């Protein structure tokens, strides 16, 4: 009974999300109809390759060889789950379950998940830093951050480690659990980096994933004739996704669109065209794969792959 509910639940969630955002979907389809299709086809190919990059990074985070086809299908399904639950919880839950079904102990699977998240974050920030150095005038923080927001953000960033340290100091059991997890995670990281093939897959995939996402946005921008240099579009996208990383919305739905429109306008694009590009990009990379991804997720649950 529980497995049947898990099979149907992703489809119900897709329906709910689609109904809530039906106006965005309709407008996005309208913009896609006016775009130049060769660029859109290239953007779709880049989007498909993001799942391959994610699979490489997942495999690079564990020493044990995972079944390739199931791993790739799981990344496609995890993408749908990620857009139905807040702050990446969907993808993390799907991949954690997949690794445990493949025989990894829960502690090692959790360590591999943490290593993947760390590598993906480092890869995205490193790519953003490299592009900012290459295009120093592309990032305009004044247009991206609300007035007076810098101070509270710095205070919050400083308060988080202080609060975490205080909680650990007052909770010995929690501190012991965290120390045990960190020992396991460091051991797994050492084992992975002792194998050059695994390290290459981990960090190569972590860099390729945001690069492919960025390339997809640039191609959509080209298809709709957005008058912004490709390098500036890339910086705008990476800066927007980094900025909304801590916003707890499913798959960044809503927050990514708003931040990306602001970033593209700040980079010099007309507001109307920038909005059209963002809607078409999100439709191509999020909404169109959502239903087949949910169907894949339901099939993997039914086949006991996850």
N, C-alpha and C positions, 0 to 999 in steps of 0.2 A: 504493500500500500504506500509506504513512504517513498519507494523508488518511483512509483507511478506519479506521485505528486511532484517529485523532483523533475520528472520528464516534462510535465505539463507547465510547471511554474515558469521556466524561461520564456515560453511562448506567451503566457499571460502578461508577464512583465513587459515584453516587447510591445504588446497591444496597448497597454496602459501608457507607456512612454510615448508611443507614436501618436495616440489620441491627444495627449497633453501638448505635443509639439506639432500638431498637424499644420498649423499655419507656417511654421518654419520649413516643414517638409515641402509644402506646396510651393513656397517661394524659391526654395533651393532647386526643385525640379524645373521651375521656370527659367532660372539662370543657366542650368545645365543645357537646356534646349538651345540656348543662344551661343554656347561656347564653341570653340574650335576643337573638333573631335580628336585630331591627332595628339594634341597636348593632353586632353582628358584621358586618352588611352594610355599615354605614357605615365600619367599620374596614377591610373588604376594599377598599372604594372608595378610601380614603386610601392603602392599600398600593399599589394600581394607579397612583395619581397620583405615587408616589415615582419610578417609572420615567420618567414624563414630566419630573419635576423634574431627574432625573439627565441626561436627554437634553438639556434646556435648558442645564444647566451645562456639559456636554461641548461643545455647539455654541458656547457663549459663550467657551470657552477657545481657540478657533481662529478665524482670520479667514475662512478658506475655508468656503463653505457645504457642509455635509454632507447626504447624502440622508436626508430626515426619517424615512421609514418604516424604512429599514435602521438608522438611528441608534437609533430607539426599540426595534426588535427586538434590537439589539445590547445595549442596557442590560438588557433582560429576560434575555438569555442570560448577560450578565456577572454578574448577580445570582446565578445558579446557580453559575457558575464561582467566584465569590467565596466561596461557602460550601463549596467543595470543596478550596480551597488556602488556606494560612495568610496572615494579615495583608494581605488585599486583593490578593494577587498575581494571583489569577484574573481579577478584573475589570480590573486594569491591563493584563494581557497581552492580553485580548480587545479592549479599546479601543485599545491600541497597534497591534495587528494591523489593526483596522478602519480606523484613520486612515491607515496606510501603504498599505493596499489602495485607499483613496480618493485616493491620490496625494500625500499629505504626506510630505516627507522625514523620515527617522527622527529627525533632530535636532529638527525642529519638532514632530513628534508627541510626542516625549519631553518637550519643553518644555510643550506643551499639557497633557500628563498631569500634570506637576508643578504647573502652575497650577491644574488642577482639584482636585488633592489639597489644595493650600494653601487654596483657596476653600472647599472642603467643611469642612476643619478649622476655619477662621476662622468660618464660618457656624454650626457646631455650638457652638463655645465662646461666640460672641457671643449666641446664643439662650439658652444656659445662663446667661450673665451677666445678661441682661435678666430672665429668670425669677427668678433669685436676688434681684435687686433688688426685683422685684414681690412675691415671697413670701420674705421674709428668714428666716423660721423653717423653711423646707422642707428645707434642706440640712443634714444632721447628719454632718459628716465623721468624728466620733468613732465612729459606728456603721459607717461604710463602710470605714475604714482599720484594719487590724490594729494592736494596741498596739505601739508602738515602730517603726512603719513609716515615719513621717514623716521621721525623720533619714536613714535609708538612701535614701529616694526623693530627698531634696534633694541628697545626695552624688552619687547616680547622675546626676541632672539636670545637676549642675555638671561631672561628669567627662566626659560625652559630648562637649561642645564642645572640651574640653581635649585629649582623645584624638584627635578628628577633626583639630584644628589640628596636633597633633604628627605624625600620619600624613601630612598634606599637606605639611608642612615637610620630611619625610624622603623623600618620593616626588615628584620634580619632574614626571615624566610624568603621574602621577595628578593633580597640582595643575594642570597644563596642561589636562587633559581637563575637570576641574571648572570651571576658568575659562572654557573655551570653551562648556561647557554653560550656565553662568550668563549669559554674554553673549547666547546664543541665547534663553534663557528670558526675560531682561529685554526683549529686542527684541520677542518675541512678546507679552509682557504690555503693552508700550507700544502695539503695533499694535491689540490687542484693546480697550484702554481708549480708543483714539482713535475707536472706533465705539460710540456710546451704546447701540445695540441689542445689541451683543455684551456690553458691560459689564453691561447690565441682565439679560441671560440668565444670565451667569456668576454674579453675586452674588444675583440673585433666586432662581435655582435652588439655589444653595448654602444659602440660608436656608430655602427651601421644603422641601428634602429632609428635614432633621432635624425640621422642624415637622410634616410629614405623618407621619413615623415616630412622633413623640410623640403626635399626635392619634390614631393607630391604637391605641397602648397605652391611652390614656385611655378610648377607646370600648370596648375589651375589658374594662377595669376596670369600666366602667359596666354592661356586659352581665353580669358576674358579681357585681355589687353589692359591689365593694370599697369599704370605708368609709374612703376617703382623698380629700381634695379634689383636683379635677382639676389645679390648679396644682402641688400637691405631687407628684402622679404624674408630671407633666411634668418637674419638676426631678429627681426620682429617676431617671427614664429617661435623661435627658441626662447626669447625673453618672455613672451606671453605665457608659454607653457610652464616655464620655471616659476613665474610669478603666481600662477594659479595652482601650483602643485599641492599647496596645503589647504585649498578650498574644498570642503567635503561635499562635492556634488558628484552624482554618478557619471563617471567618465569625463568629468569636466563640462558636462552639458550645461550650457548657459554661461558659465564663467569663462570658458575658453573662447567662445564666440565673442563675448564682449571685450575681453582683453586683447584678442587678436585684431578686431576691428580698430580699436584705439591704437594699437601698435602700428598697423599698416597706415592709418591716417597720419600718425606721427612721423612715419617714414616718408611721407609726401604723397600718398595716394588719395584720390578723391573719395569722400566718404561713401557715396553711393556705390562706386565700383568696388571699394574695399569690402563693403557689406556683402555685395554679390559674390565676391571671391570667397569670403569666409563661409557663407551659406553653402555654396557649391562644394567647397572643400570638405566641410563637415558632412554633407550629404554623401559624398563619394567615399569618405574614409570611415564614417561612423554608421550612418543610417542604412545605406545599401547593404553592407555586410551584416547588419544586426540580425535580420531574420534568418538567413542561412547559418549564421554563427549560433543562434539559439537552437536551431534544428540540429546542428552538429553537437551542441552541448547535450541536448536531450538524447540523441543517439548514443553518445559516449556513456551517459548515465545508464541507459538501458543495456548496453553491452558490457557494463561493469568495468569500463576502462578507467572511470573515475568514480 
